[in-house]
Amino acid sequence: MQNLNRMMIFYHVVDLGSFTEAAKVLKMAKSAVSRHITLLENQIGARLLNRTTRQLSLTEVGRIYFQSCQRIVEETQFMQNEISVLQNQPVGSLKIAATNSIGNVYIAPLIVEFMRLYPNLNIELMLQDQVIDMVEEGIDVSVRVGWLKDSNLVAKKITDSRMVLTASPKYIKQYDPVLTPKELEKHHWIIFSLLPNPTEWVFKQKKQTETISVEGNIKTNNAEAVRTLLLQGVGVSVLSHFIVADDIREGRLVELLPNYDLGSAGIYLVYQEKQYKQLKIQLFNDFISKKLKLN
């Protein structure tokens, strides 16, 4: 059993290319991972890895041994998945990533409901606006808002959220009413830097389009920070409707040029290609797709 455990550790070190990353995934100290690899090499009687300060590489024996470990890991994962399917009860851990804006308000409450259905799962929720490396961080599923570029990931769009231009009543009182997109070039913009083109906007009305370029002396990479700044009355900006829906409804923010179309941002569930067929991910996929209702 100890030898099987060390084979699993060796597999993760090679698969992730790092003792440090393997230690994170396995929830072990880096020194413990290194010690197990050394003991495994002593047991086999051959060096498996060439270690340098910058990278790891497999020896000839290590390459053959890794292929055997890979088969064992794949068969073990397949067996666990088959058992879970038979029981219809996923086990183990599910690591979920989401943006702050959608994670706090929408995903966190749904996770509570999801765990009532599947109590044998351990769930970790990571919230941050930047797109993260799912492989490096060990993420099982990511809830993303926006426009996807990763070609090595599987993505399923679950809904859209239209983009809206807003400002606070306090800010609007300082200026004449905004009647055309061109007038917005004179306004103070809060730049949301994570958008594809945060300083250029295309306004569509029927079959006509108008493109404007904007400037702002405040820039941030966090959608909630944009919302806070809007509420403080320091400028105008564009956000997904679900982020500011309550503020518009309760009068804290006002939608500008509502008859123009600014496009929409897709809400996606994203998985690593080799993992998306796992039962726990399929169940979470189905659950979120049915339950997630944006304002």
Number of C-alpha atoms within 10 A of each C-alpha: 6 9 12 13 12 20 22 17 25 26 21 23 23 19 13 16 14 15 22 17 19 25 20 14 16 15 10 13 14 16 11 13 21 18 13 18 20 18 13 22 16 12 10 12 9 14 16 23 20 11 10 8 5 6 10 15 14 16 14 13 13 19 15 12 17 21 12 13 20 18 11 16 17 11 12 12 13 13 12 17 20 14 14 16 14 10 9 14 17 23 17 10 13 18 17 25 26 24 21 18 22 21 22 13 13 17 21 15 11 15 19 12 12 17 13 10 11 16 13 13 17 13 16 14 17 15 18 13 19 13 14 13 9 18 12 12 14 18 21 21 26 23 22 23 23 16 13 14 7 9 8 10 15 16 21 14 14 17 16 18 19 14 17 24 20 26 25 22 17 16 18 18 10 9 9 8 11 13 10 12 18 14 12 17 13 9 15 17 23 25 25 22 14 16 15 10 12 18 16 11 16 15 18 16 11 8 5 8 13 13 11 14 13 17 17 16 9 14 16 14 14 18 23 18 15 22 22 11 19 25 21 15 18 17 23 27 22 25 21 21 21 20 20 24 16 13 17 16 11 9 12 18 25 21 21 21 17 11 11 19 17 19 16 18 19 19 22 22 24 24 24 18 12 10 15 18 13 18 19 24 20 12 17 18 18 11 15 18 16 10 12 14 11 15 10
